[in-house]
């Protein structure tokens, strides 16, 4: 019997999601501490679920930092949203909440 057959799918995804949550542990690193993985899975910011390759409706939004002159500084923050969140019409409010948590969106109460 193969080990893959003995491990349940639910426990495998539980372990995988814990690895993805801590950015220091994700991927394979060589001796020089450089990431050598070809693919690191993305997670939906709103639902915190892994975006699989078949989710063709998912989007990734890069929020760029600019200087006082309005020029791109080379830094950005990435937000990913699943197709499920987009189909429910919650991606716009999810982006506003994400920017507010990062301190980039003025929220007036």
ABEGO torsion letter per residue (X at the ends): XBAAAABBAAAAAAAAAAAAABAAABEBBBAAGBBABABBBBBBAAAGBBBBAABAABBBBBBBBBBAAGBBAGBBBBBBBBAAAAAAGAAAAAAAAAAAAAGABBBBX
